[in-house]
Amino acid sequence: MYKFAETCVRLPVFATMMILALLVAGAAAYFQLGVDRFPDMEMPRVVVSTDLPGASAVEVETQITERIEEAVNTIGGIDELTSISAPGRSVVRVNLNLGENIDVAAQDVRDRVAAIIGDLPREIDPPIVSKVDSQDSPILEIAIYGDRSMRELTELADRTVKRRIERAAGVGEVRVVGGLERAINLWIDPGRLAAYNLPIATVRDAVLAQNVDIPGGHVTAGQREQTLRTMGRLLDPRLFDDLVVETRNGVPIRLSDIGRAEDGTKEQRSIARLNGEPAVTLEVLRQTGENTVAVIEAVKAELDIVADQLPGDVRMEIVRDQSLYIHAALREINMHLVAGSILACLVILLFMRSWRSMVIAGVAIPVSLISVFAMMWVMGFTLNSVTMLALVLMVGVVIDNALVVLENIFRFVEEKGMTAFEAAREATGEIGGAVTATTLCLVAIFVPVSFMSSVSGLFLFQFGLTAAVAVLVSLVVSFVLTPMMSARMLRGEQAKASNEKAASRGGFYAPIDRGYTAALNWAVHHRLPVVILALAVMASAVPIYGWVQQEWTPGELDESEFELVVRTPEGVSIEAMDQVMATMERELMAIDGVKTVLASVGSHLSSSGSLNQTRAFVRIADHRERRLSLTRFLGSL
């Protein structure tokens, strides 16, 4: 360390360029980093979804679920295998051990399911095998409402707004909730059907056979070739009335003879209301690995364009926006980061009573933290609550290395009367081993945090590496920049005589020094009481740990919004759930401070496709505007 520090002191350009290289790399990487709320954790989980319309839960379990479970159960690395069998739908969840390759596991599941397709009922829809993204939740929720019918609102939401949003970069899926899609419904009179002695399957087969566009082959004429198509799809509902169901004795039996066609809507399977007014909502999901804030900003840009294309009586409102909380959280963290850096420098100024020392030590903070951004970019990290928390915590740590080296140099100058150049070389060499050992101890603490074999390890992976790299960079700064700057900025700090008392030891620091010396002297001469006291403090950690409440993330976060979920027994109709939702809305809107209530019910809420739960997203007044805390507010519900 002595030679390295001496080189940096003698060659200031070399030391400066080395530090500037770290700064430039970090600054360039900063603008390439994504912004997110939490780290992107990929949980190894695969879901197999299979639909069998019209089947009961028992039939789904025996004919689909059990066979799929038997097929995928032999895959290696499975931690837990669960399933849900609901009317018309089977969902099999394969939870893998942490560390398993999710892509390989998903392909294994696809292969096993494909091998048993022949054993499953012929009427099923093709099974869907998908990886579960830990961030598979809407990042943006948009409500479209107005003085229009639900069918018109659905047409506008689906064909105008949704298609525009899907063009935004990073959008993975846009779900329509609460809409009524257009459909041509065929109403068959059972009495007429029985009079003609026709099974309903005959009507179905006739519709499928005659309402279809099929290829007609190719026609070659000289040097040209044209493709033919048989245009058989019926676009006008009135044409269905003339559709021939069957011919008997040369007489056609048409659909109009046994029923009628209607230009209507599909069966309603979801409902959404905004503050009691019928609405259609769009839930925007991002693609896996995409940056949340960038996707939201891209979607908002598209919404600004599409807003001019909507009728004047149709309104569009962003109900939920994850970027608001991300920006708010990062803004608070940045503020604490800057405030912590300033306070650290002021403490140095207060105790060392030298503005030059404050500048030398203070430079270590931005250099160490900015350089970390280069590592974050290489590792694919984002600016999120975890990585920014690591940087905030490291403010006091990264300045320690520079401060220890600086204080030793400062002591050599003040107490030994050395020149700044001599002190920079000698003091750094003397303290270099201790600083290196301390830094490696910190690295040995933070790095294992990133490799814990649990969900905590996935969540804190970015935290541990960010903190460890920040500490290592601070070690480089303390051996490169601090001695070089000290040699050139502490020239006026040395004492006039070698026996003169150091100026920084006077003032308010003197009683602190005397008190600490007295306490240290007593501890040295009373070793047994000190050891007993230390052991008692260590032992007290056991009961105190049991008294402290434990949770995964802080539960007292007040974001001025919450979500209610109401579940009912299986088999409840959507009309009954609509009444439950209406009651819930009235109760919520009657509470003082509630600003927005977005209630919805439908198959999108449950992976099993059932209608037995409804949710309400509630936004209340900001904590600065209300007198009631969120905890008491929720307790009053």
N, C-alpha and C positions, 0 to 999 in steps of 0.2 A: 504494500500500500504506500509505503514511503516513496518508492521510486515513481509510482504512478502519480501521486499527488505532486511530487517535485516536478515531473514532466509538465503537468497542467499549469503549475505556477510559472515555470520558465517559458512555456509556449501558450500564451493566452489565446492566440488565434485558433490553435488546435482544440483547446477546451471549448471555445465559443462555437466553433463549427460542429463539434460533436453534440452539444446541447441544441443548437439550431436544427440539426438534422432530426433529432427527436421531436422538436416542436413542429417543424414543417410536416413531418409524417402524421403526427397527431392532429394538427389543424386540418390537413387535407382529408383525413379519414372522418373527422367530425361531421363534415357536410355530407358524407355518404351514409352515415348511420341512420337507421330507421328509428321511429319513435313509437313506443308501445306502452301499455299499462303494466303488464307483467311479462316475464320471459316466456318465450314460446316453448312450452313443454309438450313433447310428443309422447303421449301415453300409448303403450303397445296394446291396442284394443281393436278387434275386428268384429263387425256386426254382419250377420246374414239375415236379410229380410225377404220373406216369401209371402205372396198374397194368393189366397184361394177364395175368390168371391162366393159368398153364400154359404160357406162351410161353418159349422159350429166350432166352438172352442175345443170340444173333445175330438172332433174329426181332425182339426188342425194339429192337435198334439200327437195323435196316434199316427197320422198319415204323413206328417211333414216334420214337426219338431223333433220327435224321437229319432227319426232316421237321419236327420242332419246332425244331431248331437252324436250319434254313434259314428258317423263318418269323420267328424272333425276332432273327436275326442282322442284320437291316436296321434295327433300332431304334438311334437315335442315342445316343451317350454310353456305349456298352458298352466296358468295359476288358478283360474276359476272359469267355470263354464256355466252360464245361466241362460234361461230362456223364458219367453213370454208367449203363451198361446192364447190368442183372443179370437173372437169371431172373424173369420176371413183373413187372419194375418198371423204369421209366425215370425218371431224375432229371437235369434240365437246370438248371444254375446260371448265372445271368446276373449277373456282377459289373460294376457301373457305376462310372464315374469319380466321385471324391469331389466333392460339391457338387451332384450330380444329384438332382432331386426324386424320392424313392422312390415316392411315391403316383402320380405321373404315369407313371413307368416301369412300375410294376406294372399299371396300367390298360392301357398300350400292349401289354404282354406278354399280358394276357388277351384283348385284341382280336385279336392275331395268332394266338394259339392257337385262339380260337373260329372264326377264318376257315378253319382247316385241319381242323376236326373231321371233316368229310366224307371227308377223305383218310386218316384213321386207321382202324384195324380197328374193326369194329362191336362187338366183344366187350370193348373197353376200358372201364374205369371212367372217369367224367368226370375230365379232368386238373384238378389242384389247383394254382393259382397263388398263392403266398404270399410275403409279405415276410419276410426273415430278420431277427429281432431280435437285436442284439448281446448282449442279456441273456437269450436263449432257453435257459436252463439251469435246472434245478430249484432253487428257493430253499429247499425243505423236502422231506425224504425220510422217509417213515413206513413202518415195517415192522410187519406184522400176522402173528402166528404163534401157535401153540398146538396142543393135542392134538385137532385136527380134520383132516378130509380137506381136500385142496387145493380141492376144489369148494366145500366149506362156507366155507373161509376166503375164497375169491374172492367168494362171495355176500355175506358180511359186509363185505368191503372195498369191493365195487362198489355194493351197494344201501344200505348203512348209512353207512359212513365217507365214501366218495367223495361221495355226494350231500349229505352234511352240509357237507363242506369246500367244495364248489362254491357254497354259499350265502354264504361269506365274501366280504367286499368286496375287490375287486382280483384275485381268483383268475381266471386266464385258462384254465387247463387242468389236469386231474388225470389223469395216466397210470397205468394199472394194469400192473405188471410182475410176471411170475411166476405169474399166475393161470390157472385152468382154468375157462372159462365153460361154462355148461350148454348142451347142444345135443341135439337128437333126431337120432340117426344112423340111416341106412337102410343095412343090410348086404344086398347083392345077391349071390346065388349065381350065378357065371358059368355053371355047368353047366345050371341050370334056365333061365337067361336064353337060353342057346343052344337048349335043348330047345323052348322056346316060339317060337324064332326072333324074339326081340324085341331091337331095338337099345336101348342104355342111354339114348339120347336120348328114347325114348318114355317111359321111367320118369320122367326128369327133367321132361318136358313135362306129364305127368299130375300130378306133385306140385305143380308151379307153378300149374296150372290149378285144382286142387281144394283147395289149402291157401291160401286167400286170402279176405279180406273185401273186398267190392266194393259201391259205392253202388247203391241200388235205386230212386232217384228220389224223388218227392214224392207224397203222397196228400192231396188237399184234401177236407175234409168240412165244409161250411157255412163258418163263420168260422175254422176251424182248419186248419192245414197241418202235416203230419208228414213227417219224413224217414225213408226206409226204407234198411236196409242188409242185404246178404246175408251172414250170419255163416257163413263157410266155413273159417275157420282152425281147424286141428286142434291142440288143446292137450294131449290125452292121447296118449302114444306108442302105446297099443293101438289107437287109431282109425286109425293109418296102416296097420295090417295089413289092414284092410277096404277100403283105398283101391283103386279099380278102375283098373288100368293100361291095359287094352284089353278090348274086347268082340269075341269071335269066334263067329259063328253063334249069337248070342244068349246066349253063355256068357261071363260076366265073368272076366277074369284079374286076380286081386287081388295086392296086394303080398306077402301071406303065401305066395302060390304060388311066388314067385321069391326070397324073402328074408325079412327080419324088421326090425322097428323097435326101437331101443334108446334109453332115456333116459340119455344119457351126456354127454360133454364135447366141446368143439371140439379140434381138433388143437393140441397144445402147441407154442407158438412162442417161449416165453420161460420162464426158470427163475430163481428168486431164492432165496437161502439166507442166513440171518443166523446167523453163528457155527456153520455146519454144519447148522442146523435149517431145514427148508422154510418159506418165508414168502411172503407177497404184499406187495409194496411199492407205495406211492403216491408218485409224483413230482409235486410241486405247482409249477406255473409261474404267474408273475404276468402280469397284462395289461401291455401295452406302456405305459410312462409311469407306472405305479403305483409307489408307494414300497415298497421291499422289506421294511423293518422293519414298516411298518403292515400289510402283507398277512400277514406271518408271525404277528404278534400276533393278527390277526383269525382266522387258521386255528387257532391254539392255543386260542383261546376256544371255537371250535366243537369241537375235540378234547376239551376238558374236558367238554362236554355229551354227546358221543357215547360217551365212555368208560363211562358208566353204562348204556348200551344194549347193550354187548357181553356175551356170556356170560363167566362167571367164569374159564373155562379158556382164554380167548383174550386174548392180551396185545398191547399196542400200544406201540411205541417210536419216538421220533423219533431217526433215525440221523444225519441231516445237517441242520444248521440254520445258514443263512448269517448270521442276525442275531447269533449269538454272536461271530463275527469282526468284524462291523460295530461292535457295541457295544464290544468289546475295543479295536479300533483307535481309535475315537473317544474312548474313555476315556483311552487313552495320549496322544493328541494334545491333549485338553483339559488333562491334567495338565501336559504340557510348555508349553502356552499360558499357564497360570497361573504355573508355575514361572519361565518366561522373563520374564513381566511383573514378577514380584517381584524377580528378579535384576537386571533393568534399572533398577528403582527404587533398589535397594541400591547399584548402581554409581554412580548419580547422587549419592546420599547420601554415598558414600565420597569422591568427588572434589570435590563442591561443598560438602560439610560443612554442609549447610543442609536441615533437614527440610521447610522451606517450599518450597524448590526441588524437592525430591523429590515433594511432593504436586502441585505445578503441572505438572511434566513427566509424572508418573505418570497424571494424569487423561486425558492424550491417548491412552493405550493403550485403555482400555475404550470411550471415546467413538468413536474411529476404527473399532475392530473391530465394535462393536455396530451402528454405522450401516451397515456393509457388508451386513448381513443384509437390509436393505430392498431393495438392488439385487439380491441373490440371489433374493429372492422374486419380484420383478418379472421377472427373466430366466428364472425356472423352474429355478434351480439347486437342488441338494440339499446337505445336510451330508454330505460324503463325504471320503474320504482326500485328494483333490486340493484341494478348497476349504479344508478345515481346515489342510492343509499350507501353503497360501498365507497363511492368517491367522497361523500360527505363525511363518513366516518374516518376516511384516510387523511383528512385535512390535518388533524392533530398528529397523525402518525408520520406522514411524509415529511413534516417539518422537523420531527425529532432528530433524524439523522443529521440534517444540515445544522440543527441547533447544537447538537452535542459537539460536532466538529468545530463550529463557530465559537462556542463557549470555551473550548480548550485553546483555540487560537487566541481568543480575546484574553484569556487568563495568562497565556505566555507573554502577551504584549504588555498587559497591565502589571502583572506581579513579577515577571522575570526581566522586564525591560528590553525584550528582544525587538528587533525590527519586524515589521509586518511580514516581510519575505521569509525571514528565518522562522518566525512563529508558524507561518502557514505550512512550512515543510516539516518542522519538528513536531508540532502539535497534531497534525493529521497522521503522521506516522505512529505517534504514541497511542492515539485513540482508534486507529483504523481497525485493528483486530476486534476490539469490543463492539464497534459499530457494525461490523460485518456479522459477528455472531448474533447480535440483537436482531438484525434484519432477517437473517436466516431462520431464527426462532419464530418470527412473525409469519414468514412464508410457510414454515412447517405447520403453523396453526391454520392459516387460511386455505391452503391448497387442499388438504384432506376434506374440507367442507364441500368442495365441488365434486367429490367422488364418493359421497355417501350412497349406500345402496338402498335408497328409499325415495319416496316422492320428494322428501325434503332435499335430497341431493339434486334432483332434477330442477327444483325451484331455486336452489342456492348455487347452482353450478356457475352461473355468470358472476354471482357475488364473490365467491372465493377467488376465482382467477383475476377478476378486476382488482380486488384488494391486494392480492399477491404481487401482481405486476406493478401496481402503484408503489408499493414498498420497495421493490427491486429498482425501479427507476429513481426513487429518492436516494437509494444507496449510491447510484452512479452520480447523481447530482452532488451529493455530499463530498465525493472524492474528486470531482471534476470542476464543478462551478464554484462551490463554496471556498476552497483554498485559493483559487485564482482570484476571485473577487475580494477575499479578505486581504490578500497580499497587496492589493492596490487601493483598498478603501479604508483600511484601519491604520494608516500611517500616522494619523494625528491622535491615536488613542493610547500610545504607550506612555508610561509614567516618566516623570522627569528624572527620577532617581530609582535605582533598583530597590531601595528600602522604603520607598514611599508607598503609603497605603493606597490600594486601588480605589478609584473614585466610585466605581459601581457598587462597592461594598458598603458605602455609607448610606445616609438617608433612611428611608423607611425599611430598607433591606437589612439594616444593622440589627434591629430587635428580632427580626425573623431568623437571622443567622444565629443570634445568641440563644434564642429559644430552641432552635433545632439542635444546636450543639449541646445544650443542657439535657434535652430529651435523649439524645444519642448517648451521652455520657451515663445517664441513669440506666438505660437499657443494657449497656455493656456491663455494668456492675451489678445488675439484677437479672441475670439471664433466666433463672428458673421462672419467676413470675411472667416474664415476657413470653417464654415458650408455652406456659399454661394458658395465658391469654390468647395466644395465636391458635392453639388447639381448640379452645372453647369457641372461638369465632368460626373455625372450620366446621366444628360439630354442629353449630347452630344452623348451618346451611341446610341440614337434613330436614328438620321440622319446618323451617321457613319455606323450603321448596314445596312442601305439601300444602301450605296455606295459599300459595300463589295460584290463581286461576290459570288454566292452560287452554289455548286455542290455536288454530292453524294460522289465522290472520287476525289483526285487531278487529274486534267486534263493535267498537264504538265509533266507527267511521260514519260521519254524517254527510251524506251526499244529497240530502234533501229529496230523496226518492226511495221507494221500496216497492216490493212486489208481493202480492197476495196470491195464494193458490188454494182453491177449494176443490176437494175431491168428493165424489159421491159414489154410491155402489155401482158396479158394472150393470150395463143394460139400460141406463137412463137415456131417454130420448133427447134430441137436441132442443126440442121445445121446452122440456123440463129444465134443461141446463140454461136455456135463455132466461127463464124465470129466476133461477138462482143468481145468474149474472146481473139481472135487473135489480134484484134486492141488494146485492152487494154494492152496486153502483150508487143506489140511493143512500145507503148507510155511509159510504165514503164521501160522497158529495156534501152530505150534511155536516161533516166535521169541519170546523173552522181551520183555515190554513191550507186546505187542499185546493190545488190549482188545476191539475189535470188528472183525469182518470181514463186510461185506455184499457177497456175490458174486452176479453176475447174468449171464445170457446171453439173447439174444433179438433180435428184429427191431427193437426200439426203440433199439438201440445204433447202428444204421447206417441212413443215409438210403436205402441201396440195398435194405434189407430182408433182407440176408443174415444168416446165423447164424455167420459165421466169426470173431467176436471176442467175448471175454468180459472183464468188468472186475471189479475188486475194490476197494471203498472200505474203507480200513483206518484205524482210529483207534488211536493208541498212547498210552501214558501221557504226561501233561503233562511238559514239559521240567523242571519243578521236582521231579518224582518219579523221573525216570530218570537213569541215569548215562551213557547213550549219546546222542550228538547225532543229530539227524535226518539229517545228511549222512552220518555213518558208518553209521547204521542202514540207509539206502537203499543204501549201498555194499556192505553185507554180503548184500544179496538176490541 
